[in-house]
Amino acid sequence: MYETMDDVMAANEALGHHWFEADTMAFFKSKIETELLGGKYFISSEKSPFRLKRDYTIRRADEDGRVSTVGKLGEHDSLVDALTALIRLTSRG
């Protein structure tokens, strides 16, 4: 689908969405934690003002440039946990 995170970012911007803009990322205290995996997946982390640590979320770059959440927002307590869940997900087919 996509080759790099830059491709995902460009598709999202071309759609008129603001997912990767600096102001959006700063507002949600978001970080992109991985490179693009499997042509469409990546992991982000967010830091809520109500939690002491970051939460990790599996994301999917859709064909039209949208970014979707796989599972629940902040579902994973660590990057290792999120990566393990993503490996399980992608190994299913």
A tleap script that builds the chain and sets N, CA, C and O, in Angstrom:
source leaprc.protein.ff14SB
mol = sequence {
  NMET TYR GLU THR MET ASP ASP VAL MET ALA
  ALA ASN GLU ALA LEU GLY HIE HIE TRP PHE
  GLU ALA ASP THR MET ALA PHE PHE LYS SER
  LYS ILE GLU THR GLU LEU LEU GLY GLY LYS
  TYR PHE ILE SER SER GLU LYS SER PRO PHE
  ARG LEU LYS ARG ASP TYR THR ILE ARG ARG
  ALA ASP GLU ASP GLY ARG VAL SER THR VAL
  GLY LYS LEU GLY GLU HIE ASP SER LEU VAL
  ASP ALA LEU THR ALA LEU ILE ARG LEU THR
  SER ARG CGLY
}
set mol.1.N position { 0.821 -1.186 0.000 }
set mol.1.CA position { 0.000 0.000 0.000 }
set mol.1.C position { 0.870 1.258 0.000 }
set mol.1.O position { 0.941 1.967 -1.004 }
set mol.2.N position { 1.527 1.530 1.120 }
set mol.2.CA position { 2.461 2.655 1.221 }
set mol.2.C position { 3.866 2.096 1.444 }
set mol.2.O position { 4.028 0.986 1.951 }
set mol.3.N position { 4.866 2.867 1.064 }
set mol.3.CA position { 6.240 2.420 1.276 }
set mol.3.C position { 6.854 3.020 2.540 }
set mol.3.O position { 7.636 2.357 3.222 }
set mol.4.N position { 6.505 4.267 2.856 }
set mol.4.CA position { 7.114 4.947 4.001 }
set mol.4.C position { 6.076 5.760 4.766 }
set mol.4.O position { 4.968 5.989 4.279 }
set mol.5.N position { 6.443 6.189 5.956 }
set mol.5.CA position { 5.575 7.080 6.722 }
set mol.5.C position { 5.400 8.405 5.989 }
set mol.5.O position { 4.342 9.027 6.091 }
set mol.6.N position { 6.408 8.844 5.261 }
set mol.6.CA position { 6.269 10.079 4.479 }
set mol.6.C position { 5.139 9.949 3.455 }
set mol.6.O position { 4.406 10.908 3.211 }
set mol.7.N position { 4.998 8.756 2.854 }
set mol.7.CA position { 3.905 8.521 1.905 }
set mol.7.C position { 2.548 8.631 2.606 }
set mol.7.O position { 1.606 9.214 2.068 }
set mol.8.N position { 2.460 8.067 3.804 }
set mol.8.CA position { 1.219 8.129 4.586 }
set mol.8.C position { 0.897 9.579 4.932 }
set mol.8.O position { -0.244 10.020 4.787 }
set mol.9.N position { 1.897 10.311 5.386 }
set mol.9.CA position { 1.700 11.710 5.759 }
set mol.9.C position { 1.236 12.538 4.565 }
set mol.9.O position { 0.351 13.383 4.699 }
set mol.10.N position { 1.826 12.299 3.406 }
set mol.10.CA position { 1.440 13.038 2.201 }
set mol.10.C position { 0.006 12.708 1.790 }
set mol.10.O position { -0.745 13.604 1.402 }
set mol.11.N position { -0.382 11.438 1.869 }
set mol.11.CA position { -1.745 11.035 1.518 }
set mol.11.C position { -2.758 11.655 2.474 }
set mol.11.O position { -3.830 12.086 2.049 }
set mol.12.N position { -2.423 11.702 3.764 }
set mol.12.CA position { -3.306 12.293 4.765 }
set mol.12.C position { -3.468 13.792 4.511 }
set mol.12.O position { -4.573 14.328 4.595 }
set mol.13.N position { -2.373 14.452 4.203 }
set mol.13.CA position { -2.419 15.890 3.920 }
set mol.13.C position { -3.207 16.166 2.637 }
set mol.13.O position { -3.985 17.119 2.583 }
set mol.14.N position { -3.013 15.340 1.606 }
set mol.14.CA position { -3.730 15.523 0.335 }
set mol.14.C position { -5.235 15.373 0.515 }
set mol.14.O position { -6.017 15.972 -0.224 }
set mol.15.N position { -5.636 14.582 1.486 }
set mol.15.CA position { -7.054 14.388 1.799 }
set mol.15.C position { -7.629 15.602 2.533 }
set mol.15.O position { -8.845 15.736 2.673 }
set mol.16.N position { -6.742 16.481 2.999 }
set mol.16.CA position { -7.186 17.648 3.750 }
set mol.16.C position { -7.269 17.390 5.239 }
set mol.16.O position { -7.841 18.188 5.981 }
set mol.17.N position { -6.700 16.277 5.680 }
set mol.17.CA position { -6.697 15.946 7.102 }
set mol.17.C position { -5.439 16.487 7.769 }
set mol.17.O position { -4.477 16.856 7.095 }
set mol.18.N position { -5.456 16.531 9.075 }
set mol.18.CA position { -4.392 17.207 9.829 }
set mol.18.C position { -3.717 16.284 10.848 }
set mol.18.O position { -3.087 16.766 11.790 }
set mol.19.N position { -3.839 14.971 10.672 }
set mol.19.CA position { -3.373 14.007 11.666 }
set mol.19.C position { -1.911 14.211 12.031 }
set mol.19.O position { -1.554 14.110 13.205 }
set mol.20.N position { -1.067 14.493 11.064 }
set mol.20.CA position { 0.379 14.557 11.292 }
set mol.20.C position { 0.922 15.977 11.456 }
set mol.20.O position { 2.129 16.153 11.619 }
set mol.21.N position { 0.071 16.974 11.417 }
set mol.21.CA position { 0.548 18.355 11.564 }
set mol.21.C position { 1.131 18.561 12.961 }
set mol.21.O position { 0.668 17.968 13.936 }
set mol.22.N position { 2.133 19.394 13.038 }
set mol.22.CA position { 2.844 19.628 14.300 }
set mol.22.C position { 1.897 20.079 15.413 }
set mol.22.O position { 2.015 19.615 16.547 }
set mol.23.N position { 0.969 20.970 15.104 }
set mol.23.CA position { 0.032 21.456 16.130 }
set mol.23.C position { -0.875 20.339 16.641 }
set mol.23.O position { -1.162 20.265 17.836 }
set mol.24.N position { -1.322 19.475 15.739 }
set mol.24.CA position { -2.172 18.354 16.138 }
set mol.24.C position { -1.395 17.386 17.022 }
set mol.24.O position { -1.884 16.950 18.064 }
set mol.25.N position { -0.176 17.057 16.593 }
set mol.25.CA position { 0.663 16.132 17.359 }
set mol.25.C position { 0.962 16.720 18.745 }
set mol.25.O position { 0.958 15.991 19.737 }
set mol.26.N position { 1.216 18.006 18.816 }
set mol.26.CA position { 1.515 18.647 20.096 }
set mol.26.C position { 0.283 18.663 21.007 }
set mol.26.O position { 0.397 18.438 22.212 }
set mol.27.N position { -0.874 18.926 20.440 }
set mol.27.CA position { -2.100 18.975 21.238 }
set mol.27.C position { -2.361 17.645 21.934 }
set mol.27.O position { -2.722 17.613 23.111 }
set mol.28.N position { -2.177 16.544 21.201 }
set mol.28.CA position { -2.425 15.213 21.757 }
set mol.28.C position { -1.174 14.589 22.381 }
set mol.28.O position { -1.211 13.457 22.864 }
set mol.29.N position { -0.068 15.339 22.365 }
set mol.29.CA position { 1.223 14.828 22.845 }
set mol.29.C position { 1.534 13.483 22.177 }
set mol.29.O position { 1.940 12.520 22.828 }
set mol.30.N position { 1.327 13.452 20.856 }
set mol.30.CA position { 1.505 12.234 20.071 }
set mol.30.C position { 2.925 12.101 19.543 }
set mol.30.O position { 3.605 13.087 19.258 }
set mol.31.N position { 3.346 10.848 19.424 }
set mol.31.CA position { 4.622 10.509 18.795 }
set mol.31.C position { 4.381 9.323 17.867 }
set mol.31.O position { 3.580 8.437 18.165 }
set mol.32.N position { 5.075 9.321 16.756 }
set mol.32.CA position { 5.076 8.154 15.891 }
set mol.32.C position { 6.220 7.280 16.393 }
set mol.32.O position { 7.381 7.687 16.357 }
set mol.33.N position { 5.892 6.085 16.859 }
set mol.33.CA position { 6.873 5.239 17.544 }
set mol.33.C position { 7.583 4.239 16.631 }
set mol.33.O position { 8.635 3.715 16.997 }
set mol.34.N position { 7.027 3.969 15.456 }
set mol.34.CA position { 7.627 2.984 14.554 }
set mol.34.C position { 7.646 3.509 13.132 }
set mol.34.O position { 6.994 4.500 12.803 }
set mol.35.N position { 8.395 2.834 12.315 }
set mol.35.CA position { 8.301 3.033 10.877 }
set mol.35.C position { 7.012 2.365 10.416 }
set mol.35.O position { 6.306 1.744 11.210 }
set mol.36.N position { 6.718 2.493 9.157 }
set mol.36.CA position { 5.551 1.837 8.584 }
set mol.36.C position { 5.799 0.332 8.530 }
set mol.36.O position { 6.849 -0.117 8.071 }
set mol.37.N position { 4.840 -0.429 8.997 }
set mol.37.CA position { 4.965 -1.880 9.060 }
set mol.37.C position { 3.881 -2.516 8.198 }
set mol.37.O position { 2.709 -2.151 8.295 }
set mol.38.N position { 4.271 -3.459 7.363 }
set mol.38.CA position { 3.294 -4.145 6.523 }
set mol.38.C position { 2.605 -3.247 5.515 }
set mol.38.O position { 1.514 -3.570 5.045 }
set mol.39.N position { 3.222 -2.125 5.176 }
set mol.39.CA position { 2.658 -1.227 4.176 }
set mol.39.C position { 1.499 -0.376 4.629 }
set mol.39.O position { 0.998 0.455 3.871 }
set mol.40.N position { 1.051 -0.581 5.907 }
set mol.40.CA position { -0.102 0.219 6.340 }
set mol.40.C position { -0.205 0.429 7.844 }
set mol.40.O position { -1.032 1.230 8.279 }
set mol.41.N position { 0.584 -0.242 8.647 }
set mol.41.CA position { 0.472 -0.123 10.098 }
set mol.41.C position { 1.618 0.675 10.701 }
set mol.41.O position { 2.743 0.657 10.201 }
set mol.42.N position { 1.310 1.370 11.777 }
set mol.42.CA position { 2.341 2.005 12.589 }
set mol.42.C position { 1.800 2.129 14.003 }
set mol.42.O position { 0.609 1.940 14.250 }
set mol.43.N position { 2.685 2.444 14.914 }
set mol.43.CA position { 2.276 2.607 16.314 }
set mol.43.C position { 2.537 4.044 16.720 }
set mol.43.O position { 3.604 4.604 16.468 }
set mol.44.N position { 1.534 4.621 17.353 }
set mol.44.CA position { 1.679 5.973 17.916 }
set mol.44.C position { 1.563 5.872 19.426 }
set mol.44.O position { 1.052 4.889 19.964 }
set mol.45.N position { 2.045 6.900 20.094 }
set mol.45.CA position { 1.829 6.997 21.534 }
set mol.45.C position { 1.268 8.372 21.839 }
set mol.45.O position { 1.532 9.349 21.139 }
set mol.46.N position { 0.486 8.414 22.904 }
set mol.46.CA position { -0.120 9.658 23.353 }
set mol.46.C position { 0.051 9.758 24.862 }
set mol.46.O position { 0.111 8.750 25.566 }
set mol.47.N position { 0.127 10.975 25.333 }
set mol.47.CA position { 0.290 11.205 26.771 }
set mol.47.C position { -0.876 12.054 27.248 }
set mol.47.O position { -0.970 13.242 26.942 }
set mol.48.N position { -1.752 11.424 27.995 }
set mol.48.CA position { -2.896 12.126 28.562 }
set mol.48.C position { -2.429 12.931 29.772 }
set mol.48.O position { -1.542 12.486 30.500 }
set mol.49.N position { -3.010 14.105 29.997 }
set mol.49.CA position { -2.639 14.878 31.185 }
set mol.49.C position { -3.062 14.179 32.481 }
set mol.49.O position { -2.640 14.577 33.567 }
set mol.50.N position { -3.887 13.148 32.369 }
set mol.50.CA position { -4.389 12.444 33.545 }
set mol.50.C position { -3.603 11.178 33.863 }
set mol.50.O position { -3.898 10.491 34.842 }
set mol.51.N position { -2.609 10.869 33.043 }
set mol.51.CA position { -1.798 9.666 33.271 }
set mol.51.C position { -0.332 10.054 33.372 }
set mol.51.O position { 0.108 11.034 32.771 }
set mol.52.N position { 0.410 9.282 34.133 }
set mol.52.CA position { 1.834 9.566 34.310 }
set mol.52.C position { 2.681 9.058 33.148 }
set mol.52.O position { 3.777 9.566 32.910 }
set mol.53.N position { 2.182 8.064 32.426 }
set mol.53.CA position { 2.983 7.501 31.348 }
set mol.53.C position { 2.234 7.536 30.030 }
set mol.53.O position { 1.042 7.840 29.986 }
set mol.54.N position { 2.943 7.224 28.962 }
set mol.54.CA position { 2.367 7.218 27.620 }
set mol.54.C position { 1.554 5.954 27.395 }
set mol.54.O position { 1.828 4.912 27.991 }
set mol.55.N position { 0.564 6.053 26.541 }
set mol.55.CA position { -0.211 4.912 26.082 }
set mol.55.C position { 0.092 4.711 24.599 }
set mol.55.O position { 0.409 5.670 23.897 }
set mol.56.N position { -0.004 3.479 24.123 }
set mol.56.CA position { 0.388 3.131 22.762 }
set mol.56.C position { -0.815 2.598 21.997 }
set mol.56.O position { -1.635 1.855 22.538 }
set mol.57.N position { -0.906 2.988 20.732 }
set mol.57.CA position { -2.047 2.648 19.901 }
set mol.57.C position { -1.555 2.141 18.547 }
set mol.57.O position { -0.660 2.731 17.942 }
set mol.58.N position { -2.147 1.044 18.080 }
set mol.58.CA position { -1.863 0.565 16.727 }
set mol.58.C position { -2.732 1.374 15.771 }
set mol.58.O position { -3.930 1.544 15.993 }
set mol.59.N position { -2.112 1.866 14.711 }
set mol.59.CA position { -2.813 2.670 13.706 }
set mol.59.C position { -2.702 1.999 12.347 }
set mol.59.O position { -1.752 1.267 12.068 }
set mol.60.N position { -3.696 2.266 11.508 }
set mol.60.CA position { -3.692 1.763 10.140 }
set mol.60.C position { -3.845 2.937 9.187 }
set mol.60.O position { -4.744 3.764 9.342 }
set mol.61.N position { -2.964 3.001 8.205 }
set mol.61.CA position { -3.070 3.998 7.145 }
set mol.61.C position { -3.978 3.423 6.068 }
set mol.61.O position { -3.606 2.475 5.377 }
set mol.62.N position { -5.162 3.992 5.926 }
set mol.62.CA position { -6.125 3.503 4.953 }
set mol.62.C position { -5.744 3.960 3.548 }
set mol.62.O position { -4.989 4.918 3.381 }
set mol.63.N position { -6.268 3.274 2.549 }
set mol.63.CA position { -5.924 3.564 1.153 }
set mol.63.C position { -6.217 4.999 0.750 }
set mol.63.O position { -5.523 5.558 -0.098 }
set mol.64.N position { -7.242 5.604 1.351 }
set mol.64.CA position { -7.627 6.969 0.968 }
set mol.64.C position { -6.852 8.050 1.725 }
set mol.64.O position { -7.082 9.239 1.509 }
set mol.65.N position { -5.929 7.644 2.617 }
set mol.65.CA position { -5.132 8.619 3.362 }
set mol.65.C position { -5.593 8.843 4.788 }
set mol.65.O position { -4.924 9.538 5.553 }
set mol.66.N position { -6.719 8.267 5.154 }
set mol.66.CA position { -7.189 8.390 6.535 }
set mol.66.C position { -6.315 7.545 7.457 }
set mol.66.O position { -5.663 6.599 7.017 }
set mol.67.N position { -6.309 7.894 8.723 }
set mol.67.CA position { -5.627 7.098 9.743 }
set mol.67.C position { -6.697 6.536 10.670 }
set mol.67.O position { -7.493 7.283 11.239 }
set mol.68.N position { -6.710 5.213 10.816 }
set mol.68.CA position { -7.683 4.540 11.664 }
set mol.68.C position { -6.994 3.937 12.877 }
set mol.68.O position { -5.814 3.589 12.826 }
set mol.69.N position { -7.733 3.819 13.954 }
set mol.69.CA position { -7.251 3.154 15.160 }
set mol.69.C position { -7.609 1.681 15.063 }
set mol.69.O position { -8.747 1.335 14.745 }
set mol.70.N position { -6.648 0.817 15.334 }
set mol.70.CA position { -6.877 -0.625 15.366 }
set mol.70.C position { -7.023 -1.004 16.836 }
set mol.70.O position { -6.095 -0.815 17.622 }
set mol.71.N position { -8.169 -1.531 17.204 }
set mol.71.CA position { -8.437 -1.809 18.613 }
set mol.71.C position { -8.929 -0.541 19.282 }
set mol.71.O position { -9.743 0.194 18.723 }
set mol.72.N position { -8.432 -0.291 20.482 }
set mol.72.CA position { -8.854 0.875 21.255 }
set mol.72.C position { -7.715 1.891 21.359 }
set mol.72.O position { -6.539 1.529 21.337 }
set mol.73.N position { -8.081 3.149 21.471 }
set mol.73.CA position { -7.107 4.208 21.676 }
set mol.73.C position { -6.364 3.971 22.982 }
set mol.73.O position { -6.982 3.785 24.030 }
set mol.74.N position { -5.029 3.978 22.918 }
set mol.74.CA position { -4.223 3.802 24.128 }
set mol.74.C position { -4.358 2.431 24.755 }
set mol.74.O position { -4.163 2.277 25.961 }
set mol.75.N position { -4.685 1.446 23.959 }
set mol.75.CA position { -4.955 0.101 24.461 }
set mol.75.C position { -3.722 -0.570 25.064 }
set mol.75.O position { -3.860 -1.460 25.903 }
set mol.76.N position { -2.539 -0.168 24.660 }
set mol.76.CA position { -1.313 -0.858 25.072 }
set mol.76.C position { -0.493 0.009 26.029 }
set mol.76.O position { -0.335 1.214 25.830 }
set mol.77.N position { 0.017 -0.637 27.064 }
set mol.77.CA position { 0.781 0.071 28.096 }
set mol.77.C position { 2.246 0.281 27.739 }
set mol.77.O position { 2.933 1.082 28.373 }
set mol.78.N position { 2.725 -0.434 26.727 }
set mol.78.CA position { 4.129 -0.286 26.337 }
set mol.78.C position { 4.265 -0.480 24.832 }
set mol.78.O position { 3.386 -1.047 24.184 }
set mol.79.N position { 5.364 -0.006 24.295 }
set mol.79.CA position { 5.640 -0.198 22.879 }
set mol.79.C position { 5.800 -1.683 22.571 }
set mol.79.O position { 5.340 -2.150 21.529 }
set mol.80.N position { 6.444 -2.425 23.459 }
set mol.80.CA position { 6.620 -3.865 23.256 }
set mol.80.C position { 5.263 -4.567 23.184 }
set mol.80.O position { 5.057 -5.431 22.331 }
set mol.81.N position { 4.342 -4.204 24.071 }
set mol.81.CA position { 3.001 -4.785 24.062 }
set mol.81.C position { 2.290 -4.483 22.740 }
set mol.81.O position { 1.665 -5.366 22.153 }
set mol.82.N position { 2.387 -3.243 22.280 }
set mol.82.CA position { 1.743 -2.856 21.021 }
set mol.82.C position { 2.367 -3.593 19.839 }
set mol.82.O position { 1.650 -4.054 18.951 }
set mol.83.N position { 3.682 -3.708 19.819 }
set mol.83.CA position { 4.354 -4.433 18.737 }
set mol.83.C position { 3.975 -5.912 18.733 }
set mol.83.O position { 3.762 -6.498 17.672 }
set mol.84.N position { 3.892 -6.511 19.912 }
set mol.84.CA position { 3.489 -7.916 20.016 }
set mol.84.C position { 2.083 -8.105 19.468 }
set mol.84.O position { 1.829 -9.054 18.727 }
set mol.85.N position { 1.169 -7.213 19.823 }
set mol.85.CA position { -0.208 -7.292 19.333 }
set mol.85.C position { -0.252 -7.085 17.811 }
set mol.85.O position { -1.025 -7.746 17.118 }
set mol.86.N position { 0.559 -6.188 17.305 }
set mol.86.CA position { 0.596 -5.944 15.868 }
set mol.86.C position { 1.150 -7.154 15.119 }
set mol.86.O position { 0.653 -7.496 14.046 }
set mol.87.N position { 2.156 -7.794 15.663 }
set mol.87.CA position { 2.712 -8.999 15.043 }
set mol.87.C position { 1.647 -10.094 15.001 }
set mol.87.O position { 1.499 -10.777 13.987 }
set mol.88.N position { 0.909 -10.262 16.093 }
set mol.88.CA position { -0.177 -11.254 16.116 }
set mol.88.C position { -1.232 -10.920 15.053 }
set mol.88.O position { -1.701 -11.800 14.331 }
set mol.89.N position { -1.590 -9.650 14.969 }
set mol.89.CA position { -2.593 -9.209 14.011 }
set mol.89.C position { -2.146 -9.478 12.566 }
set mol.89.O position { -2.917 -10.012 11.769 }
set mol.90.N position { -0.940 -9.120 12.241 }
set mol.90.CA position { -0.478 -9.267 10.859 }
set mol.90.C position { -0.144 -10.706 10.504 }
set mol.90.O position { -0.137 -11.057 9.324 }
set mol.91.N position { 0.129 -11.541 11.483 }
set mol.91.CA position { 0.428 -12.950 11.181 }
set mol.91.C position { -0.841 -13.755 10.897 }
set mol.91.O position { -0.772 -14.865 10.368 }
set mol.92.N position { -1.990 -13.196 11.247 }
set mol.92.CA position { -3.277 -13.861 10.978 }
set mol.92.C position { -3.679 -13.758 9.518 }
set mol.92.O position { -4.588 -14.449 9.058 }
set mol.93.N position { -2.995 -12.891 8.802 }
set mol.93.CA position { -3.330 -12.763 7.374 }
set mol.93.C position { -3.568 -11.399 7.040 }
set mol.93.O position { -3.863 -11.089 5.886 }
savepdb mol mol.pdb
quit
